Amino acid sequence: MKHRLAIVIPAFKADFFEATLASIAAQTDRRFVLYIGDDASPDDLYTIVSPYQSEIAVVYHRFEQNVGKEDLVAHWERCVALANGEEWVWLFSDDDIMEAGCVSAFYDFLENGNKDMRDVDLIHFDIKVINENNRQVWPFKQFPVYLDGAGFFAHRVRGELHSTVVEYIFRRHKWQQVGQFERFDLAWFTDDATWIKLSSEHGIHSIVGPLVYWRYSGRNISSQQASKELVGRKVQSGLDFMKWAEGYFKRYGLADRTSSWEKTVYLLSVPLSSTALSWKEKILYADCIGTRMGMSWLGRVRAVIYVCFSGFLRLVRESFVGRAVKRNRGNV
């Protein structure tokens, strides 16, 4: 019997892959097919996959060319193409975890929800952010049960919710209709733009209950801030995303509920968190981003002051923590 759900993993890293597969195999409802696209990994991923082929429906394919290094979105799309026409697609990852009731909750939403399922294209699970030791590292933020595309954009810019790729399930034909994934360098903001497109008519519907655990390990693009080149590419993708959003909102008559200042602060989070940049370079980013966001000279000065104040607070925190560590050592 053909299932309605395809779980798709664009795989490359072996580090946490076993935990990911174990969480999928532990699903209480197994009405899905797991598709794994191995992006010419240097690790032997099939050895990790093979024990699960007797437990769940798995289709494993190793691509001979590593595409994700240069074009991650292209790798995502060729992995989705492995699926065999399932109505719904869950693009997961090789290092995250889903609770055992996720697939069951998805089908319960489809079969028993009050909403006419013809009016749903994008379904969401709440997430917790964990590190490489499975410890929660960011405060939990409850996602609204329903959110339209403009509201999603505003919440993201204001930092009011967490959103990644792996906690969304989308309707395949709608995804194809809107042009599949929106492309940005490093796939940075690709998910945000794609969710806005997919929610343009019927919004985002969040399932309350089982969670997805997204791993902030230092080994994925989202948690890598040490390279100046990477920071620059992320900032440029952010600027491209804001330009795309402006055009999209105008084209479809959507109201942008955010200010240039809020956008500037949001985009500054990448250079501010980087250990590769000097504070002078971070100040230059503040001026550049403020300019690109159409802020006046006074607004750009405000952005520079914001960066300087953030740096001052960080130095105070580091000094306080350093003194506390020394005191604790002295008491041992």
Residue pairs with C-beta under 8 A, 6 or more apart in sequence:
2 84
2 85
2 86
3 31
3 32
3 33
3 57
3 86
4 31
4 86
4 87
4 88
4 107
4 110
5 31
5 32
5 33
5 86
5 87
5 88
5 89
5 90
5 103
5 106
5 107
5 169
6 32
6 33
6 35
6 80
6 83
6 84
6 86
6 88
6 89
6 90
6 172
7 24
7 32
7 33
7 34
7 35
7 90
7 92
8 35
8 37
8 79
8 80
8 82
8 83
8 89
8 90
8 91
8 92
9 20
9 34
9 35
9 36
9 37
9 79
9 92
9 93
9 94
10 37
10 39
10 68
10 72
10 75
10 76
10 79
10 91
10 93
10 94
11 17
11 36
11 37
11 38
11 39
11 41
11 45
11 94
12 38
12 39
12 41
12 66
12 68
12 94
13 41
13 43
13 94
13 95
13 219
14 41
14 43
14 44
14 45
14 48
14 94
15 95
15 132
15 217
15 219
16 94
16 95
16 96
16 132
16 215
16 217
17 45
17 48
17 94
17 95
18 48
19 95
19 97
20 92
20 93
20 94
20 95
20 96
20 97
21 48
21 49
21 52
23 97
23 98
23 99
23 100
24 34
24 52
24 56
24 92
24 98
25 52
25 55
25 56
26 100
27 56
27 98
27 100
27 101
27 102
27 103
27 104
28 100
28 101
28 103
28 104
29 103
29 104
29 106
29 107
30 56
30 57
30 103
31 103
31 107
32 56
32 57
32 86
32 90
32 103
33 57
33 58
33 59
33 83
33 84
33 86
34 52
34 56
34 57
34 58
34 59
35 58
35 59
35 61
35 79
35 82
35 83
36 45
36 49
36 58
36 59
36 60
36 61
36 79
37 61
37 63
37 75
37 78
37 79
37 82
38 45
38 46
38 60
38 61
38 62
38 63
39 63
39 66
39 67
39 68
39 69
39 75
40 62
40 63
40 64
40 65
40 66
41 62
45 60
45 62
45 94
46 60
46 62
49 58
49 60
52 58
53 60
59 82
59 84
61 82
63 75
63 78
67 74
67 75
67 78
68 74
68 75
72 186
72 187
72 190
72 221
73 181
73 183
73 184
73 187
73 190
76 91
76 181
76 187
77 180
77 181
79 91
80 89
80 91
80 172
80 175
80 180
83 89
83 172
85 172
86 172
87 171
87 172
87 173
88 106
88 123
88 169
88 170
88 171
88 172
89 169
89 170
89 171
89 172
89 175
90 168
90 169
91 165
91 166
91 168
91 170
92 98
92 166
93 165
93 166
93 220
95 215
95 217
95 219
95 220
96 166
96 212
96 213
96 214
96 215
97 130
97 212
97 213
97 215
98 125
98 210
98 211
98 212
98 213
99 210
99 211
99 212
99 213
100 210
101 209
101 210
102 125
102 210
102 211
102 212
104 210
105 125
105 207
105 209
105 210
106 123
106 169
106 207
109 123
109 205
109 207
110 117
115 205
119 201
119 202
120 171
120 202
120 205
121 170
121 171
121 174
121 198
121 199
121 201
121 202
122 168
122 169
122 170
122 171
122 174
122 195
122 198
122 199
122 202
122 203
122 204
122 205
123 168
123 169
123 170
123 204
123 205
123 206
123 207
124 143
124 167
124 168
124 169
124 204
124 205
124 206
124 207
125 167
125 168
125 206
125 207
125 210
125 211
125 212
126 140
126 142
126 143
126 167
126 206
126 207
126 208
126 211
126 212
127 162
127 164
127 166
127 167
127 211
127 212
127 213
127 214
128 136
128 138
128 140
128 211
128 212
128 213
128 214
129 136
129 137
129 138
129 162
129 213
129 214
129 215
129 216
130 136
130 137
130 213
130 214
130 215
130 216
131 137
131 215
131 216
131 217
132 215
132 217
132 218
132 219
134 213
137 216
138 162
138 216
141 160
141 161
141 162
143 161
143 163
143 206
144 151
144 155
144 161
144 206
145 205
145 206
145 208
146 203
146 204
146 205
146 206
147 155
147 199
147 203
147 204
147 206
148 199
148 203
148 204
149 195
149 196
149 197
149 199
149 200
149 203
149 204
149 254
150 249
150 254
150 255
150 256
150 257
151 257
152 163
152 192
152 195
152 196
152 199
152 204
153 192
153 196
153 245
153 249
153 256
153 257
153 258
154 256
154 257
154 258
155 161
156 163
156 192
156 266
157 258
157 262
157 263
157 266
158 258
158 262
158 266
159 266
159 269
162 214
163 191
163 192
163 195
164 191
164 214
164 222
165 191
166 212
166 214
167 212
167 214
168 191
168 195
168 204
170 198
171 198
174 198
175 181
175 194
175 198
178 194
178 197
178 198
178 200
179 197
180 194
181 187
181 190
181 191
181 194
182 190
182 193
182 194
182 197
182 244
183 190
184 190
184 193
184 237
184 240
184 241
184 244
185 233
185 236
185 237
185 240
186 221
186 230
186 233
186 234
186 237
187 221
188 221
188 233
188 234
188 237
188 238
188 241
189 237
189 238
189 240
189 241
192 241
193 241
193 244
193 245
193 248
195 204
196 245
196 248
197 248
200 252
216 222
216 223
217 223
218 224
221 230
224 230
225 231
225 270
225 273
225 274
225 275
225 276
226 274
226 275
226 276
227 276
228 274
228 276
228 277
228 281
231 270
231 271
231 274
231 276
231 277
234 270
235 267
235 270
235 271
235 285
235 288
235 289
238 266
238 267
238 270
239 267
239 289
239 292
242 263
242 267
242 292
242 293
245 256
246 256
248 254
249 255
249 256
260 290
260 293
260 294
260 295
260 299
261 295
261 299
261 302
261 303
263 293
264 286
264 289
264 290
264 293
264 295
264 299
264 303
265 303
265 306
267 289
267 293
268 282
268 285
268 286
268 289
268 303
268 306
268 307
271 277
271 281
271 282
271 285
271 286
272 282
272 307
272 310
274 282
277 285
279 307
279 308
279 311
282 307
282 311
283 304
283 307
283 308
285 307
286 300
286 303
286 304
286 306
286 307
287 300
287 303
287 304
289 303
290 299
290 300
290 302
290 303
291 300
295 302
295 303
